[in-house]
Amino acid sequence: MAQSQKNGIDTDEKGITIADFLQMSGNWFIAYRDGISQTQADDEIGITNDHQSAFVLKRSYFTLKKDLNKTYSVRYTMDLTVDRDGPDAGNIETRLKYLYVKAKPNFNSDVFTGNWVEVGMVHTPWLDFEQKINTYRVQDNMFIERNRIFNSADFGITYGGNIGPAMDKEFLKEVNGAMPGKYVSYVVGLFNGGGYSGEENNNNKVFSGRLSVRPFANKLPELHISGYFNVGRGNSEYNPKFNQVLGFIAYTGKQLTLTGQMHSGIGDFRGEYVDENDFSKAIENDGYSFFGEYKIKKSPLALWARYDSFHLETLDDANTKRFIGGLSYTVNKYLRLVLNAEHNNKTSNENNIYELNLEVSF
């Protein structure tokens, strides 16, 4: 039977424990899609104009986790997607997304709490955070990844924690668990910069960080404000600049979620937003995005919508305005149906996408 929504489908709350030894979980995005082919941040740009009307596997993740002791744990996540190139086009290809050791050291501090560190193929500081607020990754990437600025995982080291006490566990479970600190949460990291599916093409590293604050933690804990930055070079032999800043405000209630973000910077993680006459000169870019979701009370239904605007300084064909909206139906805590439409308005062309998505999470 259908059930009322709490916080969408949160894979952090899922998992099957095998013989009290290992935790296994999965997340599948299956859809019927009519419109241009979906493009990931690490795909070639040229395929975006291909039209398809088909049942598709958008993404599939398979995760194994193991606690080694009270301090250390490990994670292994496979990312399954459809191969689109060469003679094997159409086959399912597998690659690693996460492969790390995680430590939760106890510093015995009242100021710095909830400390953790990941080493290996790890989370980058932003997208995992945003996807706990906008839970519609099944539809497509978040704004910053959709516009190919950076993606969600990389080779490197990530460190995070809170300043002050942790947020009430009931609030994190029943309302939203994106920001675990009551007052301040932070994450910083040092990465190769090419993303989890990109080969390192230079010797530069990217330094990234996020700071999130609840300004009215006791009276309005649903409101939080975040800032994010990248400082480094794009992952190409020409070493173009890759400097980004992002501001984000969110209201995360039981029924209503609202977010707004603005970003400004130069370059991208792959080193592709560059001057066509000088590959070492990165191009300035900026944009903004708004998202809203309303969960209908005592109902499995939710209405949601998103608007994106992205601008590249000297590449007019890449300037995009995107309108997305739809209806979701939570069957149970493992299954959700998402019906949505999308209109892309680019300088050179316009297109529409229509989808019925099935999200499976266990």
Contacts in CASP RR format, 6 or more apart in sequence:
PFRMAT RR
TARGET T0000
AUTHOR 0000-0000-0000
METHOD contacts of the structure
MODEL  1
MAQSQKNGIDTDEKGITIADFLQMSGNWFIAYRDGISQTQADDEIGITND
HQSAFVLKRSYFTLKKDLNKTYSVRYTMDLTVDRDGPDAGNIETRLKYLY
VKAKPNFNSDVFTGNWVEVGMVHTPWLDFEQKINTYRVQDNMFIERNRIF
NSADFGITYGGNIGPAMDKEFLKEVNGAMPGKYVSYVVGLFNGGGYSGEE
NNNNKVFSGRLSVRPFANKLPELHISGYFNVGRGNSEYNPKFNQVLGFIA
YTGKQLTLTGQMHSGIGDFRGEYVDENDFSKAIENDGYSFFGEYKIKKSP
LALWARYDSFHLETLDDANTKRFIGGLSYTVNKYLRLVLNAEHNNKTSNE
NNIYELNLEVSF
1 332 0 8 1.000
2 300 0 8 1.000
2 329 0 8 1.000
2 330 0 8 1.000
2 331 0 8 1.000
2 332 0 8 1.000
3 300 0 8 1.000
3 330 0 8 1.000
3 331 0 8 1.000
3 332 0 8 1.000
3 333 0 8 1.000
4 295 0 8 1.000
4 297 0 8 1.000
4 298 0 8 1.000
4 299 0 8 1.000
4 300 0 8 1.000
4 330 0 8 1.000
5 295 0 8 1.000
5 300 0 8 1.000
5 302 0 8 1.000
5 328 0 8 1.000
5 330 0 8 1.000
6 173 0 8 1.000
6 174 0 8 1.000
6 254 0 8 1.000
7 132 0 8 1.000
7 135 0 8 1.000
7 173 0 8 1.000
7 174 0 8 1.000
7 175 0 8 1.000
7 176 0 8 1.000
7 177 0 8 1.000
8 135 0 8 1.000
8 328 0 8 1.000
8 330 0 8 1.000
8 336 0 8 1.000
9 27 0 8 1.000
9 135 0 8 1.000
9 330 0 8 1.000
9 333 0 8 1.000
9 334 0 8 1.000
9 336 0 8 1.000
9 359 0 8 1.000
9 361 0 8 1.000
10 132 0 8 1.000
10 135 0 8 1.000
10 177 0 8 1.000
10 361 0 8 1.000
11 25 0 8 1.000
11 26 0 8 1.000
11 27 0 8 1.000
11 61 0 8 1.000
11 63 0 8 1.000
11 361 0 8 1.000
12 132 0 8 1.000
13 173 0 8 1.000
13 333 0 8 1.000
14 25 0 8 1.000
14 26 0 8 1.000
14 333 0 8 1.000
14 334 0 8 1.000
14 361 0 8 1.000
14 362 0 8 1.000
15 23 0 8 1.000
15 24 0 8 1.000
15 25 0 8 1.000
15 26 0 8 1.000
15 362 0 8 1.000
16 23 0 8 1.000
16 24 0 8 1.000
16 25 0 8 1.000
16 362 0 8 1.000
17 23 0 8 1.000
18 24 0 8 1.000
21 66 0 8 1.000
22 64 0 8 1.000
22 65 0 8 1.000
22 66 0 8 1.000
23 64 0 8 1.000
23 65 0 8 1.000
23 66 0 8 1.000
24 62 0 8 1.000
24 63 0 8 1.000
24 64 0 8 1.000
24 65 0 8 1.000
25 62 0 8 1.000
25 63 0 8 1.000
25 65 0 8 1.000
25 361 0 8 1.000
25 362 0 8 1.000
26 60 0 8 1.000
26 61 0 8 1.000
26 62 0 8 1.000
26 63 0 8 1.000
26 360 0 8 1.000
26 361 0 8 1.000
26 362 0 8 1.000
27 59 0 8 1.000
27 60 0 8 1.000
27 61 0 8 1.000
27 63 0 8 1.000
27 359 0 8 1.000
27 360 0 8 1.000
27 361 0 8 1.000
28 57 0 8 1.000
28 59 0 8 1.000
28 60 0 8 1.000
28 61 0 8 1.000
28 358 0 8 1.000
28 359 0 8 1.000
28 360 0 8 1.000
28 361 0 8 1.000
29 57 0 8 1.000
29 58 0 8 1.000
29 59 0 8 1.000
29 60 0 8 1.000
29 137 0 8 1.000
29 138 0 8 1.000
29 357 0 8 1.000
29 358 0 8 1.000
29 359 0 8 1.000
30 55 0 8 1.000
30 56 0 8 1.000
30 57 0 8 1.000
30 58 0 8 1.000
30 357 0 8 1.000
30 358 0 8 1.000
30 360 0 8 1.000
31 55 0 8 1.000
31 56 0 8 1.000
31 58 0 8 1.000
31 138 0 8 1.000
31 355 0 8 1.000
31 356 0 8 1.000
31 357 0 8 1.000
31 358 0 8 1.000
32 54 0 8 1.000
32 55 0 8 1.000
32 56 0 8 1.000
32 355 0 8 1.000
32 356 0 8 1.000
33 52 0 8 1.000
33 53 0 8 1.000
33 54 0 8 1.000
33 55 0 8 1.000
33 56 0 8 1.000
33 58 0 8 1.000
33 353 0 8 1.000
33 354 0 8 1.000
33 355 0 8 1.000
34 52 0 8 1.000
34 53 0 8 1.000
34 353 0 8 1.000
34 354 0 8 1.000
34 355 0 8 1.000
35 51 0 8 1.000
35 52 0 8 1.000
35 53 0 8 1.000
35 351 0 8 1.000
35 352 0 8 1.000
35 353 0 8 1.000
35 354 0 8 1.000
36 48 0 8 1.000
36 49 0 8 1.000
36 50 0 8 1.000
36 51 0 8 1.000
36 52 0 8 1.000
36 344 0 8 1.000
36 351 0 8 1.000
36 353 0 8 1.000
37 47 0 8 1.000
37 48 0 8 1.000
37 50 0 8 1.000
37 51 0 8 1.000
37 52 0 8 1.000
37 84 0 8 1.000
38 56 0 8 1.000
38 58 0 8 1.000
38 140 0 8 1.000
39 45 0 8 1.000
39 47 0 8 1.000
39 48 0 8 1.000
40 81 0 8 1.000
40 141 0 8 1.000
40 151 0 8 1.000
41 141 0 8 1.000
41 145 0 8 1.000
41 146 0 8 1.000
41 148 0 8 1.000
41 150 0 8 1.000
41 151 0 8 1.000
41 269 0 8 1.000
42 151 0 8 1.000
42 195 0 8 1.000
42 197 0 8 1.000
42 198 0 8 1.000
42 270 0 8 1.000
43 84 0 8 1.000
44 85 0 8 1.000
45 148 0 8 1.000
45 272 0 8 1.000
47 84 0 8 1.000
49 349 0 8 1.000
56 82 0 8 1.000
57 80 0 8 1.000
57 81 0 8 1.000
57 82 0 8 1.000
57 92 0 8 1.000
58 81 0 8 1.000
58 138 0 8 1.000
58 357 0 8 1.000
59 79 0 8 1.000
59 80 0 8 1.000
59 81 0 8 1.000
60 79 0 8 1.000
60 80 0 8 1.000
60 81 0 8 1.000
60 92 0 8 1.000
61 77 0 8 1.000
61 78 0 8 1.000
61 79 0 8 1.000
61 80 0 8 1.000
61 97 0 8 1.000
62 77 0 8 1.000
62 78 0 8 1.000
62 80 0 8 1.000
63 75 0 8 1.000
63 76 0 8 1.000
63 77 0 8 1.000
63 78 0 8 1.000
63 98 0 8 1.000
64 75 0 8 1.000
64 76 0 8 1.000
64 77 0 8 1.000
65 73 0 8 1.000
65 74 0 8 1.000
65 75 0 8 1.000
65 76 0 8 1.000
66 73 0 8 1.000
66 74 0 8 1.000
67 73 0 8 1.000
68 74 0 8 1.000
70 104 0 8 1.000
71 103 0 8 1.000
71 104 0 8 1.000
71 105 0 8 1.000
71 106 0 8 1.000
72 101 0 8 1.000
72 102 0 8 1.000
72 103 0 8 1.000
73 101 0 8 1.000
73 102 0 8 1.000
73 104 0 8 1.000
74 100 0 8 1.000
74 101 0 8 1.000
74 102 0 8 1.000
75 98 0 8 1.000
75 99 0 8 1.000
75 100 0 8 1.000
75 102 0 8 1.000
76 96 0 8 1.000
76 98 0 8 1.000
76 99 0 8 1.000
77 96 0 8 1.000
77 97 0 8 1.000
77 98 0 8 1.000
77 99 0 8 1.000
78 94 0 8 1.000
78 95 0 8 1.000
78 96 0 8 1.000
78 97 0 8 1.000
79 94 0 8 1.000
79 95 0 8 1.000
79 96 0 8 1.000
79 97 0 8 1.000
79 196 0 8 1.000
79 197 0 8 1.000
80 92 0 8 1.000
80 93 0 8 1.000
80 94 0 8 1.000
81 92 0 8 1.000
81 93 0 8 1.000
81 95 0 8 1.000
82 90 0 8 1.000
82 91 0 8 1.000
82 92 0 8 1.000
82 93 0 8 1.000
83 89 0 8 1.000
83 90 0 8 1.000
83 91 0 8 1.000
83 92 0 8 1.000
83 93 0 8 1.000
84 90 0 8 1.000
95 196 0 8 1.000
95 197 0 8 1.000
96 121 0 8 1.000
96 196 0 8 1.000
97 121 0 8 1.000
97 152 0 8 1.000
97 153 0 8 1.000
97 196 0 8 1.000
98 121 0 8 1.000
98 122 0 8 1.000
98 123 0 8 1.000
98 153 0 8 1.000
98 196 0 8 1.000
99 120 0 8 1.000
99 121 0 8 1.000
100 118 0 8 1.000
100 119 0 8 1.000
100 120 0 8 1.000
100 121 0 8 1.000
100 122 0 8 1.000
101 118 0 8 1.000
101 119 0 8 1.000
101 120 0 8 1.000
102 116 0 8 1.000
102 117 0 8 1.000
102 118 0 8 1.000
103 116 0 8 1.000
103 117 0 8 1.000
104 114 0 8 1.000
104 115 0 8 1.000
104 116 0 8 1.000
105 115 0 8 1.000
105 116 0 8 1.000
105 117 0 8 1.000
106 115 0 8 1.000
107 115 0 8 1.000
110 164 0 8 1.000
111 163 0 8 1.000
111 164 0 8 1.000
112 161 0 8 1.000
112 162 0 8 1.000
112 163 0 8 1.000
112 164 0 8 1.000
113 161 0 8 1.000
113 162 0 8 1.000
113 163 0 8 1.000
113 164 0 8 1.000
113 165 0 8 1.000
113 166 0 8 1.000
113 181 0 8 1.000
114 160 0 8 1.000
114 161 0 8 1.000
114 162 0 8 1.000
114 166 0 8 1.000
114 180 0 8 1.000
115 159 0 8 1.000
115 160 0 8 1.000
115 161 0 8 1.000
116 159 0 8 1.000
116 160 0 8 1.000
116 161 0 8 1.000
117 157 0 8 1.000
117 158 0 8 1.000
117 159 0 8 1.000
117 160 0 8 1.000
118 157 0 8 1.000
118 158 0 8 1.000
118 159 0 8 1.000
119 156 0 8 1.000
119 157 0 8 1.000
120 155 0 8 1.000
120 156 0 8 1.000
120 157 0 8 1.000
121 153 0 8 1.000
121 154 0 8 1.000
121 155 0 8 1.000
121 156 0 8 1.000
121 196 0 8 1.000
122 153 0 8 1.000
122 154 0 8 1.000
122 155 0 8 1.000
122 156 0 8 1.000
122 157 0 8 1.000
122 158 0 8 1.000
122 191 0 8 1.000
123 152 0 8 1.000
123 153 0 8 1.000
123 158 0 8 1.000
123 187 0 8 1.000
124 150 0 8 1.000
124 151 0 8 1.000
124 152 0 8 1.000
124 153 0 8 1.000
124 154 0 8 1.000
124 158 0 8 1.000
124 189 0 8 1.000
124 191 0 8 1.000
124 195 0 8 1.000
124 208 0 8 1.000
125 158 0 8 1.000
125 187 0 8 1.000
125 188 0 8 1.000
125 189 0 8 1.000
125 208 0 8 1.000
125 209 0 8 1.000
125 210 0 8 1.000
125 228 0 8 1.000
126 144 0 8 1.000
126 150 0 8 1.000
126 152 0 8 1.000
126 208 0 8 1.000
126 209 0 8 1.000
126 210 0 8 1.000
126 228 0 8 1.000
126 246 0 8 1.000
127 142 0 8 1.000
127 144 0 8 1.000
127 145 0 8 1.000
127 151 0 8 1.000
127 152 0 8 1.000
128 152 0 8 1.000
129 178 0 8 1.000
129 179 0 8 1.000
129 187 0 8 1.000
129 210 0 8 1.000
129 212 0 8 1.000
129 226 0 8 1.000
130 142 0 8 1.000
130 144 0 8 1.000
130 178 0 8 1.000
130 248 0 8 1.000
130 259 0 8 1.000
131 137 0 8 1.000
131 142 0 8 1.000
131 152 0 8 1.000
132 176 0 8 1.000
132 177 0 8 1.000
132 178 0 8 1.000
133 176 0 8 1.000
133 178 0 8 1.000
133 250 0 8 1.000
133 252 0 8 1.000
133 257 0 8 1.000
133 259 0 8 1.000
133 291 0 8 1.000
134 142 0 8 1.000
134 257 0 8 1.000
134 259 0 8 1.000
134 291 0 8 1.000
134 293 0 8 1.000
134 306 0 8 1.000
135 293 0 8 1.000
136 293 0 8 1.000
136 304 0 8 1.000
136 306 0 8 1.000
136 328 0 8 1.000
136 338 0 8 1.000
136 340 0 8 1.000
138 336 0 8 1.000
138 338 0 8 1.000
138 357 0 8 1.000
138 359 0 8 1.000
139 324 0 8 1.000
139 338 0 8 1.000
139 340 0 8 1.000
139 342 0 8 1.000
139 355 0 8 1.000
139 357 0 8 1.000
140 146 0 8 1.000
140 324 0 8 1.000
140 342 0 8 1.000
143 261 0 8 1.000
143 263 0 8 1.000
143 289 0 8 1.000
143 306 0 8 1.000
143 308 0 8 1.000
143 310 0 8 1.000
144 150 0 8 1.000
144 246 0 8 1.000
144 261 0 8 1.000
144 263 0 8 1.000
145 151 0 8 1.000
145 152 0 8 1.000
146 308 0 8 1.000
146 322 0 8 1.000
147 285 0 8 1.000
147 287 0 8 1.000
147 308 0 8 1.000
147 310 0 8 1.000
147 320 0 8 1.000
148 268 0 8 1.000
148 270 0 8 1.000
148 272 0 8 1.000
148 273 0 8 1.000
149 244 0 8 1.000
149 263 0 8 1.000
149 267 0 8 1.000
149 268 0 8 1.000
149 269 0 8 1.000
149 285 0 8 1.000
150 193 0 8 1.000
150 195 0 8 1.000
150 208 0 8 1.000
150 230 0 8 1.000
150 244 0 8 1.000
150 268 0 8 1.000
150 269 0 8 1.000
151 195 0 8 1.000
151 196 0 8 1.000
151 197 0 8 1.000
151 269 0 8 1.000
152 196 0 8 1.000
153 195 0 8 1.000
153 196 0 8 1.000
154 191 0 8 1.000
154 192 0 8 1.000
154 193 0 8 1.000
154 194 0 8 1.000
154 195 0 8 1.000
154 196 0 8 1.000
154 206 0 8 1.000
155 191 0 8 1.000
155 192 0 8 1.000
155 193 0 8 1.000
155 195 0 8 1.000
155 196 0 8 1.000
155 200 0 8 1.000
156 189 0 8 1.000
156 190 0 8 1.000
156 191 0 8 1.000
156 192 0 8 1.000
157 189 0 8 1.000
157 190 0 8 1.000
157 191 0 8 1.000
158 187 0 8 1.000
158 188 0 8 1.000
158 189 0 8 1.000
159 187 0 8 1.000
159 188 0 8 1.000
159 189 0 8 1.000
160 185 0 8 1.000
160 186 0 8 1.000
160 187 0 8 1.000
160 188 0 8 1.000
161 180 0 8 1.000
161 181 0 8 1.000
161 185 0 8 1.000
161 186 0 8 1.000
161 187 0 8 1.000
162 180 0 8 1.000
162 181 0 8 1.000
162 182 0 8 1.000
162 183 0 8 1.000
162 184 0 8 1.000
162 185 0 8 1.000
162 186 0 8 1.000
163 181 0 8 1.000
163 183 0 8 1.000
163 184 0 8 1.000
163 185 0 8 1.000
163 186 0 8 1.000
164 181 0 8 1.000
164 182 0 8 1.000
164 183 0 8 1.000
164 184 0 8 1.000
165 181 0 8 1.000
165 182 0 8 1.000
165 183 0 8 1.000
166 180 0 8 1.000
166 181 0 8 1.000
166 182 0 8 1.000
167 177 0 8 1.000
167 179 0 8 1.000
167 180 0 8 1.000
167 181 0 8 1.000
167 182 0 8 1.000
167 214 0 8 1.000
167 217 0 8 1.000
167 221 0 8 1.000
168 182 0 8 1.000
168 221 0 8 1.000
171 177 0 8 1.000
171 221 0 8 1.000
172 180 0 8 1.000
174 254 0 8 1.000
175 221 0 8 1.000
175 222 0 8 1.000
175 252 0 8 1.000
175 253 0 8 1.000
175 254 0 8 1.000
176 222 0 8 1.000
176 252 0 8 1.000
176 253 0 8 1.000
176 257 0 8 1.000
178 212 0 8 1.000
178 224 0 8 1.000
178 250 0 8 1.000
178 252 0 8 1.000
179 185 0 8 1.000
179 212 0 8 1.000
179 214 0 8 1.000
179 224 0 8 1.000
179 226 0 8 1.000
181 214 0 8 1.000
182 214 0 8 1.000
182 217 0 8 1.000
182 221 0 8 1.000
183 213 0 8 1.000
183 214 0 8 1.000
183 217 0 8 1.000
184 211 0 8 1.000
184 212 0 8 1.000
184 213 0 8 1.000
184 214 0 8 1.000
185 211 0 8 1.000
185 212 0 8 1.000
186 209 0 8 1.000
186 210 0 8 1.000
186 211 0 8 1.000
186 212 0 8 1.000
187 209 0 8 1.000
187 210 0 8 1.000
188 207 0 8 1.000
188 208 0 8 1.000
188 209 0 8 1.000
188 210 0 8 1.000
189 207 0 8 1.000
189 208 0 8 1.000
189 209 0 8 1.000
190 205 0 8 1.000
190 206 0 8 1.000
190 207 0 8 1.000
190 208 0 8 1.000
191 205 0 8 1.000
191 206 0 8 1.000
191 208 0 8 1.000
192 200 0 8 1.000
192 205 0 8 1.000
192 206 0 8 1.000
192 235 0 8 1.000
193 200 0 8 1.000
193 204 0 8 1.000
193 205 0 8 1.000
193 206 0 8 1.000
193 232 0 8 1.000
193 234 0 8 1.000
193 235 0 8 1.000
193 242 0 8 1.000
193 269 0 8 1.000
194 200 0 8 1.000
194 201 0 8 1.000
194 206 0 8 1.000
194 234 0 8 1.000
194 235 0 8 1.000
194 269 0 8 1.000
194 270 0 8 1.000
195 235 0 8 1.000
195 269 0 8 1.000
198 235 0 8 1.000
200 235 0 8 1.000
201 235 0 8 1.000
201 236 0 8 1.000
201 237 0 8 1.000
202 233 0 8 1.000
202 234 0 8 1.000
202 235 0 8 1.000
202 236 0 8 1.000
202 237 0 8 1.000
202 239 0 8 1.000
204 232 0 8 1.000
204 233 0 8 1.000
204 234 0 8 1.000
204 239 0 8 1.000
205 232 0 8 1.000
206 230 0 8 1.000
206 231 0 8 1.000
206 232 0 8 1.000
206 233 0 8 1.000
206 234 0 8 1.000
206 242 0 8 1.000
206 269 0 8 1.000
207 230 0 8 1.000
207 231 0 8 1.000
207 232 0 8 1.000
208 228 0 8 1.000
208 229 0 8 1.000
208 230 0 8 1.000
208 231 0 8 1.000
209 228 0 8 1.000
209 229 0 8 1.000
209 230 0 8 1.000
210 226 0 8 1.000
210 227 0 8 1.000
210 228 0 8 1.000
211 226 0 8 1.000
211 227 0 8 1.000
211 228 0 8 1.000
212 224 0 8 1.000
212 225 0 8 1.000
212 226 0 8 1.000
212 227 0 8 1.000
213 224 0 8 1.000
213 225 0 8 1.000
213 226 0 8 1.000
214 221 0 8 1.000
214 223 0 8 1.000
214 224 0 8 1.000
215 223 0 8 1.000
215 224 0 8 1.000
215 225 0 8 1.000
216 223 0 8 1.000
222 251 0 8 1.000
222 252 0 8 1.000
222 253 0 8 1.000
223 249 0 8 1.000
223 250 0 8 1.000
223 251 0 8 1.000
224 249 0 8 1.000
224 250 0 8 1.000
224 252 0 8 1.000
225 247 0 8 1.000
225 248 0 8 1.000
225 249 0 8 1.000
225 250 0 8 1.000
226 247 0 8 1.000
226 248 0 8 1.000
226 249 0 8 1.000
226 250 0 8 1.000
227 245 0 8 1.000
227 246 0 8 1.000
227 247 0 8 1.000
227 248 0 8 1.000
228 244 0 8 1.000
228 245 0 8 1.000
228 246 0 8 1.000
228 247 0 8 1.000
228 248 0 8 1.000
229 243 0 8 1.000
229 244 0 8 1.000
229 245 0 8 1.000
229 246 0 8 1.000
230 242 0 8 1.000
230 243 0 8 1.000
230 244 0 8 1.000
230 269 0 8 1.000
231 242 0 8 1.000
231 243 0 8 1.000
232 241 0 8 1.000
232 242 0 8 1.000
232 243 0 8 1.000
233 239 0 8 1.000
233 240 0 8 1.000
233 241 0 8 1.000
233 242 0 8 1.000
234 240 0 8 1.000
234 241 0 8 1.000
234 242 0 8 1.000
234 267 0 8 1.000
234 268 0 8 1.000
234 269 0 8 1.000
234 270 0 8 1.000
234 271 0 8 1.000
234 282 0 8 1.000
235 269 0 8 1.000
235 270 0 8 1.000
235 271 0 8 1.000
236 270 0 8 1.000
236 271 0 8 1.000
236 272 0 8 1.000
236 274 0 8 1.000
236 279 0 8 1.000
238 271 0 8 1.000
238 274 0 8 1.000
238 279 0 8 1.000
238 280 0 8 1.000
239 280 0 8 1.000
240 267 0 8 1.000
240 271 0 8 1.000
240 273 0 8 1.000
240 274 0 8 1.000
240 279 0 8 1.000
240 280 0 8 1.000
240 281 0 8 1.000
240 282 0 8 1.000
241 266 0 8 1.000
241 267 0 8 1.000
241 282 0 8 1.000
242 266 0 8 1.000
242 267 0 8 1.000
242 268 0 8 1.000
242 269 0 8 1.000
242 271 0 8 1.000
242 282 0 8 1.000
243 265 0 8 1.000
243 266 0 8 1.000
243 267 0 8 1.000
244 263 0 8 1.000
244 264 0 8 1.000
244 265 0 8 1.000
244 266 0 8 1.000
244 267 0 8 1.000
245 263 0 8 1.000
245 264 0 8 1.000
245 265 0 8 1.000
246 261 0 8 1.000
246 262 0 8 1.000
246 263 0 8 1.000
247 261 0 8 1.000
247 262 0 8 1.000
247 263 0 8 1.000
248 259 0 8 1.000
248 260 0 8 1.000
248 261 0 8 1.000
249 259 0 8 1.000
249 260 0 8 1.000
249 261 0 8 1.000
250 257 0 8 1.000
250 258 0 8 1.000
250 259 0 8 1.000
250 260 0 8 1.000
251 257 0 8 1.000
251 258 0 8 1.000
251 259 0 8 1.000
254 295 0 8 1.000
255 294 0 8 1.000
255 295 0 8 1.000
255 296 0 8 1.000
255 297 0 8 1.000
256 292 0 8 1.000
256 293 0 8 1.000
256 294 0 8 1.000
256 295 0 8 1.000
257 291 0 8 1.000
257 292 0 8 1.000
257 293 0 8 1.000
257 294 0 8 1.000
258 290 0 8 1.000
258 291 0 8 1.000
258 292 0 8 1.000
259 289 0 8 1.000
259 290 0 8 1.000
259 291 0 8 1.000
259 292 0 8 1.000
260 288 0 8 1.000
260 289 0 8 1.000
260 290 0 8 1.000
260 291 0 8 1.000
261 288 0 8 1.000
261 289 0 8 1.000
261 290 0 8 1.000
262 286 0 8 1.000
262 287 0 8 1.000
262 288 0 8 1.000
263 286 0 8 1.000
263 287 0 8 1.000
263 288 0 8 1.000
264 284 0 8 1.000
264 285 0 8 1.000
264 286 0 8 1.000
264 287 0 8 1.000
265 284 0 8 1.000
265 285 0 8 1.000
265 286 0 8 1.000
266 282 0 8 1.000
266 283 0 8 1.000
266 284 0 8 1.000
266 285 0 8 1.000
267 273 0 8 1.000
267 274 0 8 1.000
267 282 0 8 1.000
267 283 0 8 1.000
267 284 0 8 1.000
267 285 0 8 1.000
268 282 0 8 1.000
268 285 0 8 1.000
271 282 0 8 1.000
273 282 0 8 1.000
273 283 0 8 1.000
273 285 0 8 1.000
273 312 0 8 1.000
273 315 0 8 1.000
274 280 0 8 1.000
274 281 0 8 1.000
274 282 0 8 1.000
274 283 0 8 1.000
275 281 0 8 1.000
275 282 0 8 1.000
275 283 0 8 1.000
275 314 0 8 1.000
283 312 0 8 1.000
283 313 0 8 1.000
283 314 0 8 1.000
283 315 0 8 1.000
284 312 0 8 1.000
284 313 0 8 1.000
285 310 0 8 1.000
285 311 0 8 1.000
285 312 0 8 1.000
285 313 0 8 1.000
286 310 0 8 1.000
286 311 0 8 1.000
287 308 0 8 1.000
287 309 0 8 1.000
287 310 0 8 1.000
287 311 0 8 1.000
288 308 0 8 1.000
288 309 0 8 1.000
289 306 0 8 1.000
289 307 0 8 1.000
289 308 0 8 1.000
289 309 0 8 1.000
290 306 0 8 1.000
290 307 0 8 1.000
291 304 0 8 1.000
291 305 0 8 1.000
291 306 0 8 1.000
292 304 0 8 1.000
292 305 0 8 1.000
292 306 0 8 1.000
293 302 0 8 1.000
293 303 0 8 1.000
293 304 0 8 1.000
294 302 0 8 1.000
294 303 0 8 1.000
294 304 0 8 1.000
295 301 0 8 1.000
295 302 0 8 1.000
296 302 0 8 1.000
296 303 0 8 1.000
300 329 0 8 1.000
300 330 0 8 1.000
300 331 0 8 1.000
301 327 0 8 1.000
301 328 0 8 1.000
301 329 0 8 1.000
301 330 0 8 1.000
302 327 0 8 1.000
302 328 0 8 1.000
302 330 0 8 1.000
303 326 0 8 1.000
303 327 0 8 1.000
304 325 0 8 1.000
304 326 0 8 1.000
304 327 0 8 1.000
304 328 0 8 1.000
305 323 0 8 1.000
305 324 0 8 1.000
305 325 0 8 1.000
305 326 0 8 1.000
306 322 0 8 1.000
306 323 0 8 1.000
306 324 0 8 1.000
306 325 0 8 1.000
307 321 0 8 1.000
307 322 0 8 1.000
307 323 0 8 1.000
307 324 0 8 1.000
308 320 0 8 1.000
308 321 0 8 1.000
308 322 0 8 1.000
308 324 0 8 1.000
309 320 0 8 1.000
309 321 0 8 1.000
309 322 0 8 1.000
310 318 0 8 1.000
310 319 0 8 1.000
310 320 0 8 1.000
310 322 0 8 1.000
311 319 0 8 1.000
312 318 0 8 1.000
312 319 0 8 1.000
316 347 0 8 1.000
316 348 0 8 1.000
317 346 0 8 1.000
317 347 0 8 1.000
317 348 0 8 1.000
318 346 0 8 1.000
318 347 0 8 1.000
319 346 0 8 1.000
319 347 0 8 1.000
320 344 0 8 1.000
320 345 0 8 1.000
320 346 0 8 1.000
321 344 0 8 1.000
321 345 0 8 1.000
321 346 0 8 1.000
322 342 0 8 1.000
322 343 0 8 1.000
322 344 0 8 1.000
322 345 0 8 1.000
323 342 0 8 1.000
323 343 0 8 1.000
323 345 0 8 1.000
324 340 0 8 1.000
324 341 0 8 1.000
324 342 0 8 1.000
324 343 0 8 1.000
325 340 0 8 1.000
325 341 0 8 1.000
325 342 0 8 1.000
326 338 0 8 1.000
326 339 0 8 1.000
326 340 0 8 1.000
326 341 0 8 1.000
327 338 0 8 1.000
327 339 0 8 1.000
327 340 0 8 1.000
328 336 0 8 1.000
328 337 0 8 1.000
328 338 0 8 1.000
328 339 0 8 1.000
329 336 0 8 1.000
329 337 0 8 1.000
329 338 0 8 1.000
329 339 0 8 1.000
330 336 0 8 1.000
331 337 0 8 1.000
333 361 0 8 1.000
334 360 0 8 1.000
334 361 0 8 1.000
334 362 0 8 1.000
335 358 0 8 1.000
335 359 0 8 1.000
335 360 0 8 1.000
335 361 0 8 1.000
336 358 0 8 1.000
336 359 0 8 1.000
336 361 0 8 1.000
337 356 0 8 1.000
337 357 0 8 1.000
337 358 0 8 1.000
337 359 0 8 1.000
338 355 0 8 1.000
338 356 0 8 1.000
338 357 0 8 1.000
338 358 0 8 1.000
338 359 0 8 1.000
339 355 0 8 1.000
339 356 0 8 1.000
339 357 0 8 1.000
340 354 0 8 1.000
340 355 0 8 1.000
340 357 0 8 1.000
341 352 0 8 1.000
341 353 0 8 1.000
341 354 0 8 1.000
341 355 0 8 1.000
342 352 0 8 1.000
342 353 0 8 1.000
342 354 0 8 1.000
342 355 0 8 1.000
343 350 0 8 1.000
343 351 0 8 1.000
343 352 0 8 1.000
343 353 0 8 1.000
344 350 0 8 1.000
344 351 0 8 1.000
344 352 0 8 1.000
344 353 0 8 1.000
END
